Amino acid sequence: MLAFGSAAAGGGGIFSNSLVVLLGVLLSIFIFVKFCGWAKKFELSGGFKKTIFILTAVGLVGFNVLYSMGNAAIKAGNGWGTASIALLAALIWAFVFAFALMAETK
């Protein structure tokens, strides 16, 4: 949630410690690299991969709109609900795209 309204989040807590944030980023990168290595063992058809790539291009607009709505909701004081949805949707789609990208083509 550090990506959304970091100035609005304010306060202390464990995530205000830059060492914790750095370790979280490094752990996330490690998990993503392991996932991509696992995805190399699968095969997808060329048409399915092309569909995923097209949906990713279209989804970029949708994710940017969700991101903007999340920031606006935080600034308006409406909570982190919209921002959480935007972040989770983008992360899930990043893993779908990475799987399609890394999988072998039949």
Backbone as XML, in Angstrom:
<?xml version="1.0"?>
<chain id="A" units="angstrom">
  <residue number="1" name="MET">
    <atom name="N" x="0.818" y="-1.184" z="0.000"/>
    <atom name="CA" x="0.000" y="0.000" z="0.000"/>
    <atom name="C" x="0.866" y="1.254" z="0.000"/>
  </residue>
  <residue number="2" name="LEU">
    <atom name="N" x="2.155" y="1.059" z="-0.059"/>
    <atom name="CA" x="3.049" y="2.203" z="-0.065"/>
    <atom name="C" x="2.912" y="3.013" z="-1.347"/>
  </residue>
  <residue number="3" name="ALA">
    <atom name="N" x="2.371" y="2.398" z="-2.400"/>
    <atom name="CA" x="2.250" y="3.085" z="-3.676"/>
    <atom name="C" x="1.128" y="4.108" z="-3.678"/>
  </residue>
  <residue number="4" name="PHE">
    <atom name="N" x="0.165" y="3.958" z="-2.788"/>
    <atom name="CA" x="-0.994" y="4.833" z="-2.779"/>
    <atom name="C" x="-0.903" y="5.864" z="-1.677"/>
  </residue>
  <residue number="5" name="GLY">
    <atom name="N" x="-1.010" y="7.111" z="-2.043"/>
    <atom name="CA" x="-1.158" y="8.198" z="-1.086"/>
    <atom name="C" x="-0.182" y="8.135" z="0.068"/>
  </residue>
  <residue number="6" name="SER">
    <atom name="N" x="1.096" y="7.968" z="-0.220"/>
    <atom name="CA" x="2.059" y="7.815" z="0.864"/>
    <atom name="C" x="2.069" y="9.022" z="1.792"/>
  </residue>
  <residue number="7" name="ALA">
    <atom name="N" x="1.810" y="10.194" z="1.250"/>
    <atom name="CA" x="1.747" y="11.378" z="2.106"/>
    <atom name="C" x="0.496" y="11.328" z="2.973"/>
  </residue>
  <residue number="8" name="ALA">
    <atom name="N" x="-0.579" y="10.766" z="2.438"/>
    <atom name="CA" x="-1.825" y="10.686" z="3.200"/>
    <atom name="C" x="-1.744" y="9.618" z="4.275"/>
  </residue>
  <residue number="9" name="ALA">
    <atom name="N" x="-0.913" y="8.596" z="4.063"/>
    <atom name="CA" x="-0.820" y="7.521" z="5.041"/>
    <atom name="C" x="-0.193" y="8.024" z="6.324"/>
  </residue>
  <residue number="10" name="GLY">
    <atom name="N" x="0.884" y="8.788" z="6.199"/>
    <atom name="CA" x="1.522" y="9.412" z="7.349"/>
    <atom name="C" x="1.794" y="8.449" z="8.484"/>
  </residue>
  <residue number="11" name="GLY">
    <atom name="N" x="2.063" y="9.006" z="9.631"/>
    <atom name="CA" x="2.203" y="8.218" z="10.837"/>
    <atom name="C" x="3.439" y="7.343" z="10.845"/>
  </residue>
  <residue number="12" name="GLY">
    <atom name="N" x="3.556" y="6.598" z="11.932"/>
    <atom name="CA" x="4.693" y="5.706" z="12.102"/>
    <atom name="C" x="4.348" y="4.320" z="11.638"/>
  </residue>
  <residue number="13" name="GLY">
    <atom name="N" x="4.695" y="3.368" z="12.461"/>
    <atom name="CA" x="4.432" y="1.981" z="12.101"/>
    <atom name="C" x="5.648" y="1.343" z="11.490"/>
  </residue>
  <residue number="14" name="ILE">
    <atom name="N" x="5.526" y="0.060" z="11.291"/>
    <atom name="CA" x="6.659" y="-0.717" z="10.803"/>
    <atom name="C" x="7.004" y="-0.377" z="9.348"/>
  </residue>
  <residue number="15" name="PHE">
    <atom name="N" x="6.015" y="0.033" z="8.554"/>
    <atom name="CA" x="6.275" y="0.314" z="7.145"/>
    <atom name="C" x="6.873" y="1.694" z="6.920"/>
  </residue>
  <residue number="16" name="SER">
    <atom name="N" x="7.048" y="2.473" z="7.975"/>
    <atom name="CA" x="7.737" y="3.751" z="7.817"/>
    <atom name="C" x="9.249" y="3.567" z="7.950"/>
  </residue>
  <residue number="17" name="ASN">
    <atom name="N" x="9.674" y="2.373" z="8.317"/>
    <atom name="CA" x="11.093" y="2.047" z="8.420"/>
    <atom name="C" x="11.597" y="1.646" z="7.035"/>
  </residue>
  <residue number="18" name="SER">
    <atom name="N" x="12.560" y="2.379" z="6.516"/>
    <atom name="CA" x="13.040" y="2.125" z="5.153"/>
    <atom name="C" x="13.705" y="0.761" z="5.011"/>
  </residue>
  <residue number="19" name="LEU">
    <atom name="N" x="14.301" y="0.242" z="6.067"/>
    <atom name="CA" x="14.911" y="-1.096" z="5.998"/>
    <atom name="C" x="13.845" y="-2.167" z="5.811"/>
  </residue>
  <residue number="20" name="VAL">
    <atom name="N" x="12.716" y="-2.035" z="6.487"/>
    <atom name="CA" x="11.614" y="-2.990" z="6.335"/>
    <atom name="C" x="11.048" y="-2.916" z="4.921"/>
  </residue>
  <residue number="21" name="VAL">
    <atom name="N" x="10.915" y="-1.718" z="4.393"/>
    <atom name="CA" x="10.408" y="-1.553" z="3.027"/>
    <atom name="C" x="11.377" y="-2.180" z="2.028"/>
  </residue>
  <residue number="22" name="LEU">
    <atom name="N" x="12.670" y="-1.950" z="2.200"/>
    <atom name="CA" x="13.676" y="-2.532" z="1.305"/>
    <atom name="C" x="13.641" y="-4.057" z="1.357"/>
  </residue>
  <residue number="23" name="LEU">
    <atom name="N" x="13.555" y="-4.620" z="2.549"/>
    <atom name="CA" x="13.486" y="-6.080" z="2.673"/>
    <atom name="C" x="12.207" y="-6.625" z="2.038"/>
  </residue>
  <residue number="24" name="GLY">
    <atom name="N" x="11.108" y="-5.904" z="2.176"/>
    <atom name="CA" x="9.862" y="-6.319" z="1.535"/>
    <atom name="C" x="9.969" y="-6.323" z="0.019"/>
  </residue>
  <residue number="25" name="VAL">
    <atom name="N" x="10.624" y="-5.312" z="-0.521"/>
    <atom name="CA" x="10.818" y="-5.242" z="-1.971"/>
    <atom name="C" x="11.713" y="-6.381" z="-2.444"/>
  </residue>
  <residue number="26" name="LEU">
    <atom name="N" x="12.792" y="-6.635" z="-1.728"/>
    <atom name="CA" x="13.698" y="-7.723" z="-2.116"/>
    <atom name="C" x="13.007" y="-9.084" z="-2.026"/>
  </residue>
  <residue number="27" name="LEU">
    <atom name="N" x="12.200" y="-9.294" z="-1.008"/>
    <atom name="CA" x="11.445" y="-10.541" z="-0.885"/>
    <atom name="C" x="10.443" y="-10.686" z="-2.029"/>
  </residue>
  <residue number="28" name="SER">
    <atom name="N" x="9.792" y="-9.597" z="-2.387"/>
    <atom name="CA" x="8.835" y="-9.636" z="-3.496"/>
    <atom name="C" x="9.519" y="-9.978" z="-4.817"/>
  </residue>
  <residue number="29" name="ILE">
    <atom name="N" x="10.681" y="-9.411" z="-5.054"/>
    <atom name="CA" x="11.439" y="-9.707" z="-6.274"/>
    <atom name="C" x="11.843" y="-11.178" z="-6.296"/>
  </residue>
  <residue number="30" name="PHE">
    <atom name="N" x="12.298" y="-11.696" z="-5.169"/>
    <atom name="CA" x="12.689" y="-13.103" z="-5.089"/>
    <atom name="C" x="11.508" y="-14.024" z="-5.397"/>
  </residue>
  <residue number="31" name="ILE">
    <atom name="N" x="10.350" y="-13.732" z="-4.820"/>
    <atom name="CA" x="9.147" y="-14.542" z="-5.071"/>
    <atom name="C" x="8.762" y="-14.481" z="-6.543"/>
  </residue>
  <residue number="32" name="PHE">
    <atom name="N" x="8.843" y="-13.297" z="-7.147"/>
    <atom name="CA" x="8.482" y="-13.146" z="-8.553"/>
    <atom name="C" x="9.435" y="-13.924" z="-9.452"/>
  </residue>
  <residue number="33" name="VAL">
    <atom name="N" x="10.718" y="-13.887" z="-9.161"/>
    <atom name="CA" x="11.706" y="-14.630" z="-9.962"/>
    <atom name="C" x="11.459" y="-16.135" z="-9.849"/>
  </residue>
  <residue number="34" name="LYS">
    <atom name="N" x="11.145" y="-16.604" z="-8.653"/>
    <atom name="CA" x="10.828" y="-18.028" z="-8.470"/>
    <atom name="C" x="9.573" y="-18.408" z="-9.245"/>
  </residue>
  <residue number="35" name="PHE">
    <atom name="N" x="8.561" y="-17.544" z="-9.223"/>
    <atom name="CA" x="7.337" y="-17.798" z="-9.974"/>
    <atom name="C" x="7.625" y="-17.890" z="-11.468"/>
  </residue>
  <residue number="36" name="CYS">
    <atom name="N" x="8.436" y="-16.994" z="-11.982"/>
    <atom name="CA" x="8.768" y="-17.015" z="-13.412"/>
    <atom name="C" x="9.534" y="-18.284" z="-13.781"/>
  </residue>
  <residue number="37" name="GLY">
    <atom name="N" x="10.409" y="-18.735" z="-12.922"/>
    <atom name="CA" x="11.119" y="-19.993" z="-13.171"/>
    <atom name="C" x="10.164" y="-21.174" z="-13.216"/>
  </residue>
  <residue number="38" name="TRP">
    <atom name="N" x="9.174" y="-21.161" z="-12.321"/>
    <atom name="CA" x="8.157" y="-22.219" z="-12.304"/>
    <atom name="C" x="7.308" y="-22.173" z="-13.575"/>
  </residue>
  <residue number="39" name="ALA">
    <atom name="N" x="6.998" y="-20.969" z="-14.053"/>
    <atom name="CA" x="6.134" y="-20.814" z="-15.225"/>
    <atom name="C" x="6.801" y="-21.321" z="-16.505"/>
  </residue>
  <residue number="40" name="LYS">
    <atom name="N" x="8.116" y="-21.374" z="-16.543"/>
    <atom name="CA" x="8.829" y="-21.853" z="-17.731"/>
    <atom name="C" x="8.545" y="-23.316" z="-18.032"/>
  </residue>
  <residue number="41" name="LYS">
    <atom name="N" x="8.034" y="-24.049" z="-17.066"/>
    <atom name="CA" x="7.783" y="-25.474" z="-17.243"/>
    <atom name="C" x="6.474" y="-25.754" z="-17.979"/>
  </residue>
  <residue number="42" name="PHE">
    <atom name="N" x="5.682" y="-24.742" z="-18.260"/>
    <atom name="CA" x="4.372" y="-24.925" z="-18.883"/>
    <atom name="C" x="4.404" y="-24.526" z="-20.346"/>
  </residue>
  <residue number="43" name="GLU">
    <atom name="N" x="3.399" y="-25.002" z="-21.090"/>
    <atom name="CA" x="3.237" y="-24.656" z="-22.504"/>
    <atom name="C" x="1.851" y="-24.073" z="-22.716"/>
  </residue>
  <residue number="44" name="LEU">
    <atom name="N" x="1.785" y="-22.978" z="-23.466"/>
    <atom name="CA" x="0.513" y="-22.351" z="-23.823"/>
    <atom name="C" x="0.470" y="-22.187" z="-25.339"/>
  </residue>
  <residue number="45" name="SER">
    <atom name="N" x="-0.720" y="-22.204" z="-25.890"/>
    <atom name="CA" x="-0.846" y="-22.005" z="-27.330"/>
    <atom name="C" x="-0.553" y="-20.553" z="-27.678"/>
  </residue>
  <residue number="46" name="GLY">
    <atom name="N" x="-0.127" y="-20.343" z="-28.900"/>
    <atom name="CA" x="0.198" y="-19.005" z="-29.367"/>
    <atom name="C" x="-0.990" y="-18.068" z="-29.333"/>
  </residue>
  <residue number="47" name="GLY">
    <atom name="N" x="-2.167" y="-18.591" z="-29.681"/>
    <atom name="CA" x="-3.373" y="-17.759" z="-29.665"/>
    <atom name="C" x="-3.748" y="-17.312" z="-28.264"/>
  </residue>
  <residue number="48" name="PHE">
    <atom name="N" x="-3.592" y="-18.203" z="-27.293"/>
    <atom name="CA" x="-3.908" y="-17.848" z="-25.911"/>
    <atom name="C" x="-2.937" y="-16.793" z="-25.384"/>
  </residue>
  <residue number="49" name="LYS">
    <atom name="N" x="-1.661" y="-16.957" z="-25.726"/>
    <atom name="CA" x="-0.668" y="-15.975" z="-25.301"/>
    <atom name="C" x="-0.956" y="-14.612" z="-25.933"/>
  </residue>
  <residue number="50" name="LYS">
    <atom name="N" x="-1.343" y="-14.618" z="-27.206"/>
    <atom name="CA" x="-1.667" y="-13.365" z="-27.871"/>
    <atom name="C" x="-2.863" y="-12.695" z="-27.204"/>
  </residue>
  <residue number="51" name="THR">
    <atom name="N" x="-3.858" y="-13.480" z="-26.798"/>
    <atom name="CA" x="-5.025" y="-12.934" z="-26.113"/>
    <atom name="C" x="-4.624" y="-12.291" z="-24.788"/>
  </residue>
  <residue number="52" name="ILE">
    <atom name="N" x="-3.762" y="-12.947" z="-24.039"/>
    <atom name="CA" x="-3.286" y="-12.390" z="-22.766"/>
    <atom name="C" x="-2.536" y="-11.085" z="-23.008"/>
  </residue>
  <residue number="53" name="PHE">
    <atom name="N" x="-1.719" y="-11.022" z="-24.040"/>
    <atom name="CA" x="-0.965" y="-9.804" z="-24.330"/>
    <atom name="C" x="-1.903" y="-8.660" z="-24.709"/>
  </residue>
  <residue number="54" name="ILE">
    <atom name="N" x="-2.927" y="-8.942" z="-25.505"/>
    <atom name="CA" x="-3.892" y="-7.908" z="-25.887"/>
    <atom name="C" x="-4.670" y="-7.431" z="-24.666"/>
  </residue>
  <residue number="55" name="LEU">
    <atom name="N" x="-5.105" y="-8.369" z="-23.822"/>
    <atom name="CA" x="-5.820" y="-7.986" z="-22.606"/>
    <atom name="C" x="-4.929" y="-7.168" z="-21.667"/>
  </residue>
  <residue number="56" name="THR">
    <atom name="N" x="-3.653" y="-7.444" z="-21.660"/>
    <atom name="CA" x="-2.725" y="-6.659" z="-20.841"/>
    <atom name="C" x="-2.642" y="-5.230" z="-21.349"/>
  </residue>
  <residue number="57" name="ALA">
    <atom name="N" x="-2.566" y="-5.067" z="-22.649"/>
    <atom name="CA" x="-2.514" y="-3.716" z="-23.221"/>
    <atom name="C" x="-3.785" y="-2.933" z="-22.895"/>
  </residue>
  <residue number="58" name="VAL">
    <atom name="N" x="-4.930" y="-3.571" z="-23.024"/>
    <atom name="CA" x="-6.192" y="-2.914" z="-22.701"/>
    <atom name="C" x="-6.296" y="-2.678" z="-21.191"/>
  </residue>
  <residue number="59" name="GLY">
    <atom name="N" x="-5.817" y="-3.634" z="-20.421"/>
    <atom name="CA" x="-5.877" y="-3.538" z="-18.970"/>
    <atom name="C" x="-5.044" y="-2.413" z="-18.395"/>
  </residue>
  <residue number="60" name="LEU">
    <atom name="N" x="-3.994" y="-2.020" z="-19.087"/>
    <atom name="CA" x="-3.172" y="-0.919" z="-18.594"/>
    <atom name="C" x="-3.996" y="0.336" z="-18.372"/>
  </residue>
  <residue number="61" name="VAL">
    <atom name="N" x="-4.911" y="0.608" z="-19.267"/>
    <atom name="CA" x="-5.786" y="1.773" z="-19.112"/>
    <atom name="C" x="-6.683" y="1.579" z="-17.890"/>
  </residue>
  <residue number="62" name="GLY">
    <atom name="N" x="-7.275" y="0.403" z="-17.769"/>
    <atom name="CA" x="-8.157" y="0.131" z="-16.642"/>
    <atom name="C" x="-7.434" y="0.197" z="-15.305"/>
  </residue>
  <residue number="63" name="PHE">
    <atom name="N" x="-6.222" y="-0.328" z="-15.241"/>
    <atom name="CA" x="-5.467" y="-0.292" z="-13.988"/>
    <atom name="C" x="-5.067" y="1.137" z="-13.625"/>
  </residue>
  <residue number="64" name="ASN">
    <atom name="N" x="-4.759" y="1.953" z="-14.629"/>
    <atom name="CA" x="-4.437" y="3.348" z="-14.345"/>
    <atom name="C" x="-5.660" y="4.100" z="-13.820"/>
  </residue>
  <residue number="65" name="VAL">
    <atom name="N" x="-6.820" y="3.797" z="-14.367"/>
    <atom name="CA" x="-8.050" y="4.419" z="-13.865"/>
    <atom name="C" x="-8.306" y="3.978" z="-12.424"/>
  </residue>
  <residue number="66" name="LEU">
    <atom name="N" x="-8.158" y="2.676" z="-12.135"/>
    <atom name="CA" x="-8.334" y="2.191" z="-10.765"/>
    <atom name="C" x="-7.331" y="2.837" z="-9.809"/>
  </residue>
  <residue number="67" name="TYR">
    <atom name="N" x="-6.103" y="2.982" z="-10.248"/>
    <atom name="CA" x="-5.066" y="3.616" z="-9.431"/>
    <atom name="C" x="-5.453" y="5.052" z="-9.104"/>
  </residue>
  <residue number="68" name="SER">
    <atom name="N" x="-5.921" y="5.775" z="-10.110"/>
    <atom name="CA" x="-6.349" y="7.160" z="-9.908"/>
    <atom name="C" x="-7.536" y="7.236" z="-8.952"/>
  </residue>
  <residue number="69" name="MET">
    <atom name="N" x="-8.491" y="6.329" z="-9.112"/>
    <atom name="CA" x="-9.644" y="6.299" z="-8.215"/>
    <atom name="C" x="-9.209" y="5.972" z="-6.784"/>
  </residue>
  <residue number="70" name="GLY">
    <atom name="N" x="-8.255" y="5.087" z="-6.626"/>
    <atom name="CA" x="-7.744" y="4.744" z="-5.303"/>
    <atom name="C" x="-7.084" y="5.922" z="-4.622"/>
  </residue>
  <residue number="71" name="ASN">
    <atom name="N" x="-6.247" y="6.665" z="-5.364"/>
    <atom name="CA" x="-5.611" y="7.852" z="-4.797"/>
    <atom name="C" x="-6.639" y="8.906" z="-4.427"/>
  </residue>
  <residue number="72" name="ALA">
    <atom name="N" x="-7.646" y="9.096" z="-5.282"/>
    <atom name="CA" x="-8.689" y="10.080" z="-4.988"/>
    <atom name="C" x="-9.482" y="9.682" z="-3.745"/>
  </residue>
  <residue number="73" name="ALA">
    <atom name="N" x="-9.760" y="8.397" z="-3.579"/>
    <atom name="CA" x="-10.508" y="7.935" z="-2.406"/>
    <atom name="C" x="-9.709" y="8.146" z="-1.123"/>
  </residue>
  <residue number="74" name="ILE">
    <atom name="N" x="-8.406" y="7.922" z="-1.186"/>
    <atom name="CA" x="-7.564" y="8.130" z="-0.005"/>
    <atom name="C" x="-7.529" y="9.604" z="0.367"/>
  </residue>
  <residue number="75" name="LYS">
    <atom name="N" x="-7.335" y="10.455" z="-0.627"/>
    <atom name="CA" x="-7.275" y="11.898" z="-0.361"/>
    <atom name="C" x="-8.605" y="12.430" z="0.158"/>
  </residue>
  <residue number="76" name="ALA">
    <atom name="N" x="-9.721" y="11.832" z="-0.296"/>
    <atom name="CA" x="-11.043" y="12.267" z="0.161"/>
    <atom name="C" x="-11.390" y="11.693" z="1.529"/>
  </residue>
  <residue number="77" name="GLY">
    <atom name="N" x="-10.562" y="10.799" z="2.035"/>
    <atom name="CA" x="-10.806" y="10.217" z="3.341"/>
    <atom name="C" x="-11.803" y="9.069" z="3.322"/>
  </residue>
  <residue number="78" name="ASN">
    <atom name="N" x="-11.967" y="8.418" z="2.177"/>
    <atom name="CA" x="-12.916" y="7.311" z="2.043"/>
    <atom name="C" x="-12.290" y="5.953" z="2.322"/>
  </residue>
  <residue number="79" name="GLY">
    <atom name="N" x="-11.102" y="5.932" z="2.843"/>
    <atom name="CA" x="-10.466" y="4.670" z="3.196"/>
    <atom name="C" x="-9.630" y="4.091" z="2.073"/>
  </residue>
  <residue number="80" name="TRP">
    <atom name="N" x="-9.138" y="2.882" z="2.329"/>
    <atom name="CA" x="-8.198" y="2.217" z="1.438"/>
    <atom name="C" x="-8.852" y="1.141" z="0.584"/>
  </residue>
  <residue number="81" name="GLY">
    <atom name="N" x="-10.168" y="1.032" z="0.589"/>
    <atom name="CA" x="-10.852" y="-0.032" z="-0.137"/>
    <atom name="C" x="-10.578" y="-0.025" z="-1.631"/>
  </residue>
  <residue number="82" name="THR">
    <atom name="N" x="-10.779" y="1.116" z="-2.263"/>
    <atom name="CA" x="-10.558" y="1.211" z="-3.709"/>
    <atom name="C" x="-9.088" y="1.023" z="-4.052"/>
  </residue>
  <residue number="83" name="ALA">
    <atom name="N" x="-8.219" y="1.569" z="-3.232"/>
    <atom name="CA" x="-6.782" y="1.423" z="-3.468"/>
    <atom name="C" x="-6.364" y="-0.037" z="-3.335"/>
  </residue>
  <residue number="84" name="SER">
    <atom name="N" x="-6.941" y="-0.739" z="-2.380"/>
    <atom name="CA" x="-6.618" y="-2.157" z="-2.201"/>
    <atom name="C" x="-7.064" y="-2.980" z="-3.397"/>
  </residue>
  <residue number="85" name="ILE">
    <atom name="N" x="-8.236" y="-2.683" z="-3.915"/>
    <atom name="CA" x="-8.740" y="-3.391" z="-5.100"/>
    <atom name="C" x="-7.821" y="-3.135" z="-6.291"/>
  </residue>
  <residue number="86" name="ALA">
    <atom name="N" x="-7.426" y="-1.887" z="-6.484"/>
    <atom name="CA" x="-6.548" y="-1.543" z="-7.605"/>
    <atom name="C" x="-5.212" y="-2.257" z="-7.491"/>
  </residue>
  <residue number="87" name="LEU">
    <atom name="N" x="-4.661" y="-2.266" z="-6.297"/>
    <atom name="CA" x="-3.363" y="-2.912" z="-6.103"/>
    <atom name="C" x="-3.443" y="-4.416" z="-6.314"/>
  </residue>
  <residue number="88" name="LEU">
    <atom name="N" x="-4.435" y="-5.054" z="-5.746"/>
    <atom name="CA" x="-4.585" y="-6.507" z="-5.906"/>
    <atom name="C" x="-4.857" y="-6.899" z="-7.351"/>
  </residue>
  <residue number="89" name="ALA">
    <atom name="N" x="-5.705" y="-6.132" z="-8.036"/>
    <atom name="CA" x="-6.000" y="-6.436" z="-9.443"/>
    <atom name="C" x="-4.743" y="-6.325" z="-10.294"/>
  </residue>
  <residue number="90" name="ALA">
    <atom name="N" x="-3.958" y="-5.279" z="-10.074"/>
    <atom name="CA" x="-2.732" y="-5.096" z="-10.854"/>
    <atom name="C" x="-1.708" y="-6.186" z="-10.542"/>
  </residue>
  <residue number="91" name="LEU">
    <atom name="N" x="-1.584" y="-6.569" z="-9.289"/>
    <atom name="CA" x="-0.629" y="-7.620" z="-8.933"/>
    <atom name="C" x="-1.037" y="-8.972" z="-9.512"/>
  </residue>
  <residue number="92" name="ILE">
    <atom name="N" x="-2.307" y="-9.280" z="-9.435"/>
    <atom name="CA" x="-2.785" y="-10.546" z="-10.002"/>
    <atom name="C" x="-2.535" y="-10.568" z="-11.503"/>
  </residue>
  <residue number="93" name="TRP">
    <atom name="N" x="-2.855" y="-9.456" z="-12.177"/>
    <atom name="CA" x="-2.655" y="-9.440" z="-13.629"/>
    <atom name="C" x="-1.167" y="-9.474" z="-13.979"/>
  </residue>
  <residue number="94" name="ALA">
    <atom name="N" x="-0.308" y="-8.901" z="-13.155"/>
    <atom name="CA" x="1.131" y="-8.979" z="-13.413"/>
    <atom name="C" x="1.595" y="-10.433" z="-13.390"/>
  </residue>
  <residue number="95" name="PHE">
    <atom name="N" x="1.047" y="-11.229" z="-12.468"/>
    <atom name="CA" x="1.415" y="-12.644" z="-12.422"/>
    <atom name="C" x="0.825" y="-13.416" z="-13.607"/>
  </residue>
  <residue number="96" name="VAL">
    <atom name="N" x="-0.391" y="-13.066" z="-14.036"/>
    <atom name="CA" x="-0.985" y="-13.709" z="-15.221"/>
    <atom name="C" x="-0.132" y="-13.399" z="-16.448"/>
  </residue>
  <residue number="97" name="PHE">
    <atom name="N" x="0.243" y="-12.129" z="-16.609"/>
    <atom name="CA" x="1.058" y="-11.724" z="-17.750"/>
    <atom name="C" x="2.430" y="-12.401" z="-17.710"/>
  </residue>
  <residue number="98" name="ALA">
    <atom name="N" x="3.043" y="-12.437" z="-16.528"/>
    <atom name="CA" x="4.361" y="-13.072" z="-16.411"/>
    <atom name="C" x="4.271" y="-14.561" z="-16.741"/>
  </residue>
  <residue number="99" name="PHE">
    <atom name="N" x="3.188" y="-15.213" z="-16.305"/>
    <atom name="CA" x="3.016" y="-16.635" z="-16.612"/>
    <atom name="C" x="2.928" y="-16.837" z="-18.123"/>
  </residue>
  <residue number="100" name="ALA">
    <atom name="N" x="2.110" y="-16.009" z="-18.776"/>
    <atom name="CA" x="1.963" y="-16.134" z="-20.234"/>
    <atom name="C" x="3.266" y="-15.818" z="-20.947"/>
  </residue>
  <residue number="101" name="LEU">
    <atom name="N" x="3.978" y="-14.859" z="-20.451"/>
    <atom name="CA" x="5.236" y="-14.456" z="-21.082"/>
    <atom name="C" x="6.309" y="-15.533" z="-20.928"/>
  </residue>
  <residue number="102" name="MET">
    <atom name="N" x="6.368" y="-16.149" z="-19.767"/>
    <atom name="CA" x="7.430" y="-17.111" z="-19.499"/>
    <atom name="C" x="7.121" y="-18.517" z="-20.009"/>
  </residue>
  <residue number="103" name="ALA">
    <atom name="N" x="5.866" y="-18.852" z="-20.141"/>
    <atom name="CA" x="5.508" y="-20.205" z="-20.594"/>
    <atom name="C" x="5.947" y="-20.407" z="-22.048"/>
  </residue>
  <residue number="104" name="GLU">
    <atom name="N" x="6.318" y="-21.615" z="-22.353"/>
    <atom name="CA" x="6.720" y="-21.954" z="-23.713"/>
    <atom name="C" x="5.507" y="-21.913" z="-24.628"/>
  </residue>
  <residue number="105" name="THR">
    <atom name="N" x="5.751" y="-21.643" z="-25.906"/>
    <atom name="CA" x="4.680" y="-21.619" z="-26.899"/>
    <atom name="C" x="4.624" y="-22.974" z="-27.591"/>
  </residue>
  <residue number="106" name="LYS">
    <atom name="N" x="3.398" y="-23.513" z="-27.723"/>
    <atom name="CA" x="3.209" y="-24.808" z="-28.410"/>
    <atom name="C" x="3.460" y="-24.657" z="-29.876"/>
  </residue>
</chain>
